[in-house]
């Protein structure tokens, strides 16, 4: 009896459930946030004459939006994975949530350190 290849789906089945796509988006968006910050910092170091304040404000707003979207899609992927009982989807969503939770923790910790330094 012939077995279908792993990448061939049975008739009537979608390529990926929405929860899997949300979990993937959550994991991938953390790397987009990292890359965006690194690229902008490198460009600012090459040309110190650029208007830094406006560019940093735009990049920080974009990074915050990416982190919020990543947390929302990770939560949606986790809930969908639990409903589907898909351990792969749950694992991918948890990875995305941990990455975005780490970003949020570092940002909040940095703000706390800056505020406590101003109080000295």
N, CA, C and O atoms as CSV, one atom per row, in Angstrom:
chain,resi,resn,atom,element,x,y,z
A,1,UNK,N,N,0.836,-1.170,0.000
A,1,UNK,CA,C,0.000,0.000,0.000
A,1,UNK,C,C,0.887,1.241,0.000
A,1,UNK,O,O,1.870,1.314,0.737
A,2,UNK,N,N,0.536,2.195,-0.817
A,2,UNK,CA,C,1.341,3.392,-0.989
A,2,UNK,C,C,0.970,4.449,0.043
A,2,UNK,O,O,-0.207,4.757,0.228
A,3,UNK,N,N,1.985,5.009,0.720
A,3,UNK,CA,C,1.776,6.037,1.742
A,3,UNK,C,C,1.983,7.409,1.104
A,3,UNK,O,O,2.908,7.582,0.310
A,4,UNK,N,N,1.136,8.393,1.440
A,4,UNK,CA,C,1.352,9.735,0.891
A,4,UNK,C,C,2.576,10.383,1.544
A,4,UNK,O,O,2.923,10.089,2.688
A,5,UNK,N,N,3.203,11.251,0.799
A,5,UNK,CA,C,4.353,11.979,1.340
A,5,UNK,C,C,3.886,12.895,2.468
A,5,UNK,O,O,2.710,13.252,2.547
A,6,UNK,N,N,4.815,13.267,3.330
A,6,UNK,CA,C,4.466,14.092,4.486
A,6,UNK,C,C,3.918,15.459,4.073
A,6,UNK,O,O,3.051,16.009,4.753
A,7,UNK,N,N,4.422,16.013,2.952
A,7,UNK,CA,C,3.971,17.337,2.565
A,7,UNK,C,C,2.661,17.321,1.788
A,7,UNK,O,O,2.103,18.382,1.509
A,8,UNK,N,N,2.162,16.152,1.435
A,8,UNK,CA,C,0.873,16.044,0.759
A,8,UNK,C,C,-0.222,15.923,1.806
A,8,UNK,O,O,-0.149,15.095,2.715
A,9,UNK,N,N,-1.237,16.766,1.660
A,9,UNK,CA,C,-2.327,16.781,2.622
A,9,UNK,C,C,-3.486,15.940,2.118
A,9,UNK,O,O,-3.713,15.857,0.911
A,10,UNK,N,N,-4.217,15.319,3.023
A,10,UNK,CA,C,-5.420,14.606,2.607
A,10,UNK,C,C,-6.432,15.578,2.008
A,10,UNK,O,O,-6.383,16.779,2.275
A,11,UNK,N,N,-7.336,15.060,1.208
A,11,UNK,CA,C,-8.324,15.903,0.541
A,11,UNK,C,C,-9.198,16.617,1.568
A,11,UNK,O,O,-9.649,16.015,2.542
A,12,UNK,N,N,-9.431,17.914,1.334
A,12,UNK,CA,C,-10.303,18.680,2.202
A,12,UNK,C,C,-9.635,19.269,3.428
A,12,UNK,O,O,-10.321,19.839,4.275
A,13,UNK,N,N,-8.327,19.156,3.554
A,13,UNK,CA,C,-7.632,19.689,4.729
A,13,UNK,C,C,-6.818,20.910,4.321
A,13,UNK,O,O,-6.156,20.899,3.283
A,14,UNK,N,N,-6.865,21.971,5.142
A,14,UNK,CA,C,-6.126,23.200,4.859
A,14,UNK,C,C,-4.634,22.975,5.067
A,14,UNK,O,O,-4.218,22.007,5.705
A,15,UNK,N,N,-3.832,23.894,4.513
A,15,UNK,CA,C,-2.380,23.751,4.631
A,15,UNK,C,C,-1.907,23.946,6.066
A,15,UNK,O,O,-1.027,23.221,6.530
A,16,UNK,N,N,-2.474,24.908,6.765
A,16,UNK,CA,C,-2.110,25.116,8.166
A,16,UNK,C,C,-3.275,25.806,8.867
A,16,UNK,O,O,-3.909,26.702,8.310
A,17,UNK,N,N,-3.538,25.386,10.063
A,17,UNK,CA,C,-4.622,25.958,10.852
A,17,UNK,C,C,-4.244,27.380,11.259
A,17,UNK,O,O,-3.059,27.705,11.335
A,18,UNK,N,N,-5.229,28.226,11.520
A,18,UNK,CA,C,-4.958,29.612,11.890
A,18,UNK,C,C,-4.119,29.706,13.156
A,18,UNK,O,O,-3.317,30.627,13.311
A,19,UNK,N,N,-4.307,28.746,14.062
A,19,UNK,CA,C,-3.533,28.803,15.299
A,19,UNK,C,C,-2.045,28.544,15.037
A,19,UNK,O,O,-1.190,29.142,15.690
A,20,UNK,N,N,-1.736,27.669,14.097
A,20,UNK,CA,C,-0.333,27.419,13.742
A,20,UNK,C,C,0.282,28.659,13.108
A,20,UNK,O,O,1.424,29.012,13.401
A,21,UNK,N,N,-0.484,29.322,12.231
A,21,UNK,CA,C,0.024,30.540,11.598
A,21,UNK,C,C,0.240,31.653,12.624
A,21,UNK,O,O,1.219,32.395,12.540
A,22,UNK,N,N,-0.675,31.770,13.594
A,22,UNK,CA,C,-0.516,32.781,14.641
A,22,UNK,C,C,0.708,32.486,15.498
A,22,UNK,O,O,1.444,33.403,15.863
A,23,UNK,N,N,0.931,31.221,15.821
A,23,UNK,CA,C,2.097,30.850,16.623
A,23,UNK,C,C,3.388,31.134,15.852
A,23,UNK,O,O,4.360,31.622,16.427
A,24,UNK,N,N,3.397,30.834,14.570
A,24,UNK,CA,C,4.576,31.119,13.745
A,24,UNK,C,C,4.836,32.619,13.663
A,24,UNK,O,O,5.982,33.061,13.745
A,25,UNK,N,N,3.766,33.399,13.500
A,25,UNK,CA,C,3.909,34.846,13.451
A,25,UNK,C,C,4.498,35.380,14.751
A,25,UNK,O,O,5.332,36.285,14.734
A,26,UNK,N,N,4.070,34.828,15.861
A,26,UNK,CA,C,4.589,35.260,17.155
A,26,UNK,C,C,6.081,34.987,17.272
A,26,UNK,O,O,6.835,35.850,17.721
A,27,UNK,N,N,6.507,33.812,16.877
A,27,UNK,CA,C,7.930,33.473,16.969
A,27,UNK,C,C,8.764,34.291,15.984
A,27,UNK,O,O,9.860,34.739,16.320
A,28,UNK,N,N,8.252,34.484,14.779
A,28,UNK,CA,C,9.020,35.208,13.763
A,28,UNK,C,C,9.072,36.703,14.043
A,28,UNK,O,O,10.071,37.351,13.730
A,29,UNK,N,N,8.021,37.260,14.624
A,29,UNK,CA,C,7.999,38.709,14.839
A,29,UNK,C,C,9.029,39.150,15.885
A,29,UNK,O,O,9.473,40.298,15.863
A,30,UNK,N,N,9.406,38.268,16.784
A,30,UNK,CA,C,10.461,38.617,17.744
A,30,UNK,C,C,11.776,38.866,17.003
A,30,UNK,O,O,12.506,39.798,17.337
A,31,UNK,N,N,12.076,38.051,16.017
A,31,UNK,CA,C,13.305,38.229,15.255
A,31,UNK,C,C,13.236,39.469,14.369
A,31,UNK,O,O,14.258,40.108,14.118
A,32,UNK,N,N,12.041,39.812,13.895
A,32,UNK,CA,C,11.871,41.056,13.140
A,32,UNK,C,C,12.168,42.248,14.041
A,32,UNK,O,O,12.809,43.208,13.614
A,33,UNK,N,N,11.708,42.189,15.274
A,33,UNK,CA,C,11.960,43.264,16.236
A,33,UNK,C,C,13.462,43.389,16.526
A,33,UNK,O,O,13.999,44.496,16.545
A,34,UNK,N,N,14.136,42.260,16.750
A,34,UNK,CA,C,15.586,42.270,16.986
A,34,UNK,C,C,16.327,42.866,15.793
A,34,UNK,O,O,17.197,43.721,15.959
A,35,UNK,N,N,15.980,42.414,14.598
A,35,UNK,CA,C,16.659,42.846,13.392
A,35,UNK,C,C,16.438,44.328,13.137
A,35,UNK,O,O,17.373,45.040,12.769
A,36,UNK,N,N,15.210,44.798,13.328
A,36,UNK,CA,C,14.909,46.211,13.130
A,36,UNK,C,C,15.760,47.080,14.039
A,36,UNK,O,O,16.331,48.073,13.590
A,37,UNK,N,N,15.848,46.724,15.290
A,37,UNK,CA,C,16.636,47.514,16.238
A,37,UNK,C,C,18.128,47.489,15.893
A,37,UNK,O,O,18.798,48.520,15.957
A,38,UNK,N,N,18.635,46.340,15.535
A,38,UNK,CA,C,20.064,46.231,15.204
A,38,UNK,C,C,20.411,47.024,13.950
A,38,UNK,O,O,21.431,47.711,13.915
A,39,UNK,N,N,19.577,46.935,12.927
A,39,UNK,CA,C,19.850,47.640,11.676
A,39,UNK,C,C,19.813,49.146,11.891
A,39,UNK,O,O,20.692,49.858,11.405
A,40,UNK,N,N,18.821,49.638,12.603
A,40,UNK,CA,C,18.726,51.076,12.838
A,40,UNK,C,C,19.908,51.562,13.669
A,40,UNK,O,O,20.460,52.624,13.383
A,41,UNK,N,N,20.302,50.817,14.680
A,41,UNK,CA,C,21.456,51.223,15.483
A,41,UNK,C,C,22.732,51.262,14.647
A,41,UNK,O,O,23.549,52.168,14.815
A,42,UNK,N,N,22.912,50.309,13.762
A,42,UNK,CA,C,24.093,50.301,12.902
A,42,UNK,C,C,24.080,51.482,11.935
A,42,UNK,O,O,25.117,52.096,11.688
A,43,UNK,N,N,22.910,51.798,11.389
A,43,UNK,CA,C,22.826,52.933,10.468
A,43,UNK,C,C,23.071,54.250,11.189
A,43,UNK,O,O,23.680,55.159,10.625
A,44,UNK,N,N,22.609,54.362,12.415
A,44,UNK,CA,C,22.843,55.584,13.170
A,44,UNK,C,C,24.314,55.747,13.540
A,44,UNK,O,O,24.807,56.871,13.629
A,45,UNK,N,N,25.010,54.651,13.752
A,45,UNK,CA,C,26.434,54.736,14.069
A,45,UNK,C,C,27.270,55.136,12.859
A,45,UNK,O,O,28.316,55.767,13.008
A,46,UNK,N,N,26.811,54.770,11.648
A,46,UNK,CA,C,27.564,55.104,10.439
A,46,UNK,C,C,27.474,56.584,10.098
A,46,UNK,O,O,28.457,57.178,9.655
A,47,UNK,N,N,26.307,57.183,10.299
A,47,UNK,CA,C,26.116,58.588,9.944
A,47,UNK,C,C,25.579,59.351,11.151
A,47,UNK,O,O,24.368,59.384,11.371
A,48,UNK,N,N,26.459,59.958,11.927
A,48,UNK,CA,C,26.005,60.636,13.153
A,48,UNK,C,C,25.228,61.921,12.888
A,48,UNK,O,O,24.677,62.493,13.828
A,49,UNK,N,N,25.162,62.399,11.644
A,49,UNK,CA,C,24.458,63.637,11.328
A,49,UNK,C,C,22.949,63.434,11.132
A,49,UNK,O,O,22.216,64.407,10.954
A,50,UNK,N,N,22.489,62.203,11.164
A,50,UNK,CA,C,21.062,61.942,10.958
A,50,UNK,C,C,20.252,62.445,12.145
A,50,UNK,O,O,20.763,62.508,13.264
A,51,UNK,N,N,18.992,62.805,11.908
A,51,UNK,CA,C,18.120,63.201,13.029
A,51,UNK,C,C,17.767,61.979,13.869
A,51,UNK,O,O,16.922,61.176,13.474
A,52,UNK,N,N,18.400,61.836,15.007
A,52,UNK,CA,C,18.282,60.625,15.814
A,52,UNK,C,C,16.966,60.543,16.570
A,52,UNK,O,O,16.378,59.465,16.657
A,53,UNK,N,N,16.496,61.640,17.110
A,53,UNK,CA,C,15.321,61.589,17.980
A,53,UNK,C,C,14.081,61.106,17.240
A,53,UNK,O,O,13.365,60.231,17.728
A,54,UNK,N,N,13.827,61.666,16.075
A,54,UNK,CA,C,12.645,61.272,15.308
A,54,UNK,C,C,12.746,59.823,14.859
A,54,UNK,O,O,11.781,59.066,14.958
A,55,UNK,N,N,13.913,59.441,14.367
A,55,UNK,CA,C,14.091,58.066,13.898
A,55,UNK,C,C,13.956,57.067,15.043
A,55,UNK,O,O,13.331,56.019,14.883
A,56,UNK,N,N,14.528,57.381,16.174
A,56,UNK,CA,C,14.412,56.477,17.331
A,56,UNK,C,C,12.973,56.362,17.804
A,56,UNK,O,O,12.537,55.281,18.201
A,57,UNK,N,N,12.222,57.473,17.767
A,57,UNK,CA,C,10.821,57.440,18.164
A,57,UNK,C,C,10.016,56.538,17.228
A,57,UNK,O,O,9.192,55.747,17.685
A,58,UNK,N,N,10.249,56.653,15.932
A,58,UNK,CA,C,9.537,55.820,14.959
A,58,UNK,C,C,9.899,54.349,15.153
A,58,UNK,O,O,9.018,53.489,15.153
A,59,UNK,N,N,11.184,54.055,15.316
A,59,UNK,CA,C,11.627,52.668,15.492
A,59,UNK,C,C,11.100,52.088,16.803
A,59,UNK,O,O,10.693,50.927,16.843
A,60,UNK,N,N,11.104,52.875,17.865
A,60,UNK,CA,C,10.580,52.390,19.146
A,60,UNK,C,C,9.084,52.115,19.070
A,60,UNK,O,O,8.603,51.136,19.639
A,61,UNK,N,N,8.346,52.974,18.371
A,61,UNK,CA,C,6.902,52.731,18.198
A,61,UNK,C,C,6.651,51.476,17.363
A,61,UNK,O,O,5.765,50.683,17.682
A,62,UNK,N,N,7.428,51.297,16.301
A,62,UNK,CA,C,7.284,50.089,15.488
A,62,UNK,C,C,7.638,48.835,16.289
A,62,UNK,O,O,6.950,47.818,16.193
A,63,UNK,N,N,8.696,48.907,17.069
A,63,UNK,CA,C,9.098,47.760,17.880
A,63,UNK,C,C,8.028,47.435,18.917
A,63,UNK,O,O,7.738,46.263,19.157
A,64,UNK,N,N,7.439,48.456,19.534
A,64,UNK,CA,C,6.362,48.221,20.503
A,64,UNK,C,C,5.150,47.588,19.830
A,64,UNK,O,O,4.520,46.692,20.391
A,65,UNK,N,N,4.828,48.052,18.633
A,65,UNK,CA,C,3.706,47.474,17.890
A,65,UNK,C,C,3.980,46.015,17.529
A,65,UNK,O,O,3.086,45.174,17.617
A,66,UNK,N,N,5.197,45.719,17.131
A,66,UNK,CA,C,5.572,44.343,16.792
A,66,UNK,C,C,5.482,43.450,18.025
A,66,UNK,O,O,4.999,42.321,17.931
A,67,UNK,N,N,5.936,43.931,19.171
A,67,UNK,CA,C,5.891,43.128,20.396
A,67,UNK,C,C,4.444,42.874,20.816
A,67,UNK,O,O,4.096,41.756,21.197
A,68,UNK,N,N,3.603,43.902,20.749
A,68,UNK,CA,C,2.191,43.718,21.121
A,68,UNK,C,C,1.513,42.728,20.166
A,68,UNK,O,O,0.784,41.840,20.608
A,69,UNK,N,N,1.752,42.879,18.871
A,69,UNK,CA,C,1.173,41.930,17.901
A,69,UNK,C,C,1.701,40.515,18.138
A,69,UNK,O,O,0.956,39.545,18.005
A,70,UNK,N,N,2.970,40.396,18.485
A,70,UNK,CA,C,3.543,39.086,18.766
A,70,UNK,C,C,2.934,38.437,19.993
A,70,UNK,O,O,2.680,37.232,20.005
A,71,UNK,N,N,2.697,39.239,21.033
A,71,UNK,CA,C,2.057,38.702,22.238
A,71,UNK,C,C,0.614,38.273,21.958
A,71,UNK,O,O,0.167,37.229,22.432
A,72,UNK,N,N,-0.103,39.079,21.190
A,72,UNK,CA,C,-1.492,38.737,20.860
A,72,UNK,C,C,-1.554,37.484,19.995
A,72,UNK,O,O,-2.354,36.586,20.255
A,73,UNK,N,N,-0.705,37.423,18.958
A,73,UNK,CA,C,-0.741,36.245,18.086
A,73,UNK,C,C,-0.217,34.998,18.806
A,73,UNK,O,O,-0.676,33.890,18.530
A,74,UNK,N,N,0.734,35.168,19.720
A,74,UNK,CA,C,1.204,34.020,20.499
A,74,UNK,C,C,0.129,33.483,21.418
A,74,UNK,O,O,-0.022,32.271,21.569
A,75,UNK,N,N,-0.624,34.391,22.036
A,75,UNK,CA,C,-1.724,33.966,22.899
A,75,UNK,C,C,-2.810,33.278,22.085
A,75,UNK,O,O,-3.352,32.254,22.501
A,76,UNK,N,N,-3.130,33.849,20.915
A,76,UNK,CA,C,-4.138,33.227,20.047
A,76,UNK,C,C,-3.669,31.856,19.570
A,76,UNK,O,O,-4.456,30.910,19.527
A,77,UNK,N,N,-2.384,31.745,19.212
A,77,UNK,CA,C,-1.845,30.457,18.780
A,77,UNK,C,C,-1.851,29.425,19.897
A,77,UNK,O,O,-2.113,28.245,19.664
A,78,UNK,N,N,-1.559,29.878,21.108
A,78,UNK,CA,C,-1.576,28.969,22.258
A,78,UNK,C,C,-2.986,28.475,22.540
A,78,UNK,O,O,-3.190,27.283,22.768
A,79,UNK,N,N,-3.948,29.368,22.528
A,79,UNK,CA,C,-5.342,28.963,22.764
A,79,UNK,C,C,-5.820,28.024,21.662
A,79,UNK,O,O,-6.452,27.006,21.943
A,80,UNK,N,N,-5.520,28.363,20.408
A,80,UNK,CA,C,-5.909,27.488,19.303
A,80,UNK,C,C,-5.219,26.141,19.351
A,80,UNK,O,O,-5.827,25.118,19.034
A,81,UNK,N,N,-3.944,26.129,19.748
A,81,UNK,CA,C,-3.214,24.868,19.863
A,81,UNK,C,C,-3.766,23.985,20.968
A,81,UNK,O,O,-3.819,22.763,20.826
A,82,UNK,N,N,-4.180,24.608,22.078
A,82,UNK,CA,C,-4.781,23.832,23.167
A,82,UNK,C,C,-6.119,23.255,22.722
A,82,UNK,O,O,-6.437,22.102,23.014
A,83,UNK,N,N,-6.901,24.068,22.011
A,83,UNK,CA,C,-8.201,23.574,21.520
A,83,UNK,C,C,-8.034,22.426,20.528
A,83,UNK,O,O,-8.798,21.461,20.544
A,84,UNK,N,N,-7.010,22.545,19.651
A,84,UNK,CA,C,-6.757,21.488,18.662
A,84,UNK,C,C,-5.988,20.315,19.245
A,84,UNK,O,O,-5.895,19.256,18.624
A,85,UNK,N,N,-5.436,20.502,20.444
A,85,UNK,CA,C,-4.570,19.497,21.078
A,85,UNK,C,C,-3.348,19.201,20.209
A,85,UNK,O,O,-2.952,18.051,20.020
A,86,UNK,N,N,-2.768,20.284,19.689
A,86,UNK,CA,C,-1.587,20.179,18.835
A,86,UNK,C,C,-0.360,20.612,19.627
A,86,UNK,O,O,-0.183,21.797,19.909
A,87,UNK,N,N,0.473,19.664,19.980
A,87,UNK,CA,C,1.649,19.988,20.796
A,87,UNK,C,C,2.652,20.839,20.029
A,87,UNK,O,O,3.345,21.658,20.633
A,88,UNK,N,N,2.747,20.666,18.714
A,88,UNK,CA,C,3.663,21.491,17.923
A,88,UNK,C,C,3.244,22.962,17.968
A,88,UNK,O,O,4.076,23.845,18.177
A,89,UNK,N,N,1.959,23.212,17.773
A,89,UNK,CA,C,1.456,24.586,17.796
A,89,UNK,C,C,1.632,25.195,19.173
A,89,UNK,O,O,2.007,26.362,19.287
A,90,UNK,N,N,1.371,24.437,20.213
A,90,UNK,CA,C,1.542,24.925,21.577
A,90,UNK,C,C,3.010,25.273,21.824
A,90,UNK,O,O,3.313,26.307,22.420
A,91,UNK,N,N,3.904,24.427,21.374
A,91,UNK,CA,C,5.339,24.675,21.554
A,91,UNK,C,C,5.807,25.913,20.821
A,91,UNK,O,O,6.564,26.708,21.377
A,92,UNK,N,N,5.371,26.095,19.575
A,92,UNK,CA,C,5.763,27.277,18.802
A,92,UNK,C,C,5.212,28.539,19.452
A,92,UNK,O,O,5.904,29.554,19.527
A,93,UNK,N,N,3.961,28.479,19.925
A,93,UNK,CA,C,3.355,29.643,20.570
A,93,UNK,C,C,4.082,29.991,21.867
A,93,UNK,O,O,4.288,31.166,22.170
A,94,UNK,N,N,4.465,28.983,22.620
A,94,UNK,CA,C,5.190,29.240,23.872
A,94,UNK,C,C,6.546,29.871,23.582
A,94,UNK,O,O,6.975,30.773,24.302
A,95,UNK,N,N,7.221,29.410,22.542
A,95,UNK,CA,C,8.508,30.014,22.156
A,95,UNK,C,C,8.316,31.489,21.827
A,95,UNK,O,O,9.089,32.333,22.280
A,96,UNK,N,N,7.286,31.802,21.040
A,96,UNK,CA,C,7.009,33.197,20.705
A,96,UNK,C,C,6.676,34.028,21.921
A,96,UNK,O,O,7.136,35.163,22.046
A,97,UNK,N,N,5.873,33.468,22.830
A,97,UNK,CA,C,5.504,34.207,24.036
A,97,UNK,C,C,6.708,34.436,24.952
A,97,UNK,O,O,6.833,35.495,25.566
A,98,UNK,N,N,7.582,33.451,25.040
A,98,UNK,CA,C,8.787,33.609,25.872
A,98,UNK,C,C,9.711,34.681,25.277
A,98,UNK,O,O,10.262,35.501,26.011
A,99,UNK,N,N,9.878,34.673,23.956
A,99,UNK,CA,C,10.726,35.687,23.321
A,99,UNK,C,C,10.159,37.086,23.536
A,99,UNK,O,O,10.890,38.007,23.902
A,100,UNK,N,N,8.860,37.245,23.310
A,100,UNK,CA,C,8.255,38.569,23.490
A,100,UNK,C,C,8.169,38.953,24.961
A,100,UNK,O,O,8.287,40.130,25.301
A,101,UNK,N,N,7.966,37.985,25.825
A,101,UNK,CA,C,7.996,38.276,27.254
A,101,UNK,C,C,9.369,38.745,27.687
A,101,UNK,O,O,9.483,39.634,28.532
A,102,UNK,N,N,10.415,38.161,27.120
A,102,UNK,CA,C,11.781,38.597,27.412
A,102,UNK,C,C,12.034,40.011,26.936
A,102,UNK,O,O,12.666,40.800,27.639
A,103,UNK,N,N,11.544,40.342,25.742
A,103,UNK,CA,C,11.704,41.706,25.235
A,103,UNK,C,C,10.988,42.687,26.153
A,103,UNK,O,O,11.551,43.714,26.532
A,104,UNK,N,N,9.744,42.371,26.511
A,104,UNK,CA,C,8.967,43.262,27.386
A,104,UNK,C,C,9.647,43.407,28.749
A,104,UNK,O,O,9.680,44.502,29.310
A,105,UNK,N,N,10.192,42.307,29.286
A,105,UNK,CA,C,10.881,42.363,30.577
A,105,UNK,C,C,12.097,43.275,30.520
A,105,UNK,O,O,12.308,44.089,31.420
A,106,UNK,N,N,12.895,43.144,29.471
A,106,UNK,CA,C,14.108,43.961,29.355
A,106,UNK,C,C,13.749,45.435,29.205
A,106,UNK,O,O,14.405,46.296,29.790
A,107,UNK,N,N,12.714,45.729,28.426
A,107,UNK,CA,C,12.304,47.126,28.253
A,107,UNK,C,C,11.804,47.699,29.574
A,107,UNK,O,O,12.198,48.799,29.960
A,108,UNK,N,N,10.940,46.963,30.267
A,108,UNK,CA,C,10.419,47.453,31.544
A,108,UNK,C,C,11.518,47.572,32.595
A,108,UNK,O,O,11.516,48.516,33.385
A,109,UNK,N,N,12.452,46.630,32.613
A,109,UNK,CA,C,13.573,46.698,33.539
A,109,UNK,C,C,14.444,47.912,33.240
A,109,UNK,O,O,14.877,48.609,34.158
A,110,UNK,N,N,14.699,48.167,31.961
A,110,UNK,CA,C,15.495,49.330,31.573
A,110,UNK,C,C,14.822,50.636,31.975
A,110,UNK,O,O,15.482,51.560,32.450
A,111,UNK,N,N,13.513,50.711,31.784
A,111,UNK,CA,C,12.788,51.912,32.210
A,111,UNK,C,C,12.854,52.094,33.721
A,111,UNK,O,O,12.993,53.216,34.207
A,112,UNK,N,N,12.758,51.010,34.454
A,112,UNK,CA,C,12.842,51.074,35.913
A,112,UNK,C,C,14.222,51.556,36.359
A,112,UNK,O,O,14.336,52.370,37.275
A,113,UNK,N,N,15.265,51.049,35.707
A,113,UNK,CA,C,16.627,51.467,36.042
A,113,UNK,C,C,16.826,52.945,35.733
A,113,UNK,O,O,17.433,53.669,36.522
A,114,UNK,N,N,16.316,53.397,34.588
A,114,UNK,CA,C,16.451,54.813,34.241
A,114,UNK,C,C,15.699,55.706,35.216
A,114,UNK,O,O,16.192,56.768,35.598
A,115,UNK,N,N,14.514,55.281,35.617
A,115,UNK,CA,C,13.745,56.097,36.569
A,115,UNK,C,C,14.422,56.128,37.932
A,115,UNK,O,O,14.444,57.166,38.593
A,116,UNK,N,N,14.972,55.002,38.352
A,116,UNK,CA,C,15.644,54.981,39.657
A,116,UNK,C,C,16.951,55.778,39.603
A,116,UNK,O,O,17.372,56.325,40.622
A,117,UNK,N,N,17.591,55.854,38.453
A,117,UNK,CA,C,18.826,56.641,38.320
A,117,UNK,C,C,18.515,58.138,38.355
A,117,UNK,O,O,19.324,58.929,38.838
A,118,UNK,N,N,17.347,58.525,37.845
A,118,UNK,CA,C,16.961,59.935,37.891
A,118,UNK,C,C,16.675,60.375,39.315
A,118,UNK,O,O,16.861,61.545,39.650
A,119,UNK,N,N,16.225,59.455,40.161
A,119,UNK,CA,C,15.885,59.784,41.538
A,119,UNK,C,C,17.093,59.976,42.438
A,119,UNK,O,O,16.956,60.475,43.555
A,120,UNK,N,N,18.286,59.587,41.967
A,120,UNK,CA,C,19.487,59.716,42.808
A,120,UNK,C,C,19.939,61.113,42.975
A,120,UNK,O,O,20.934,61.364,43.655
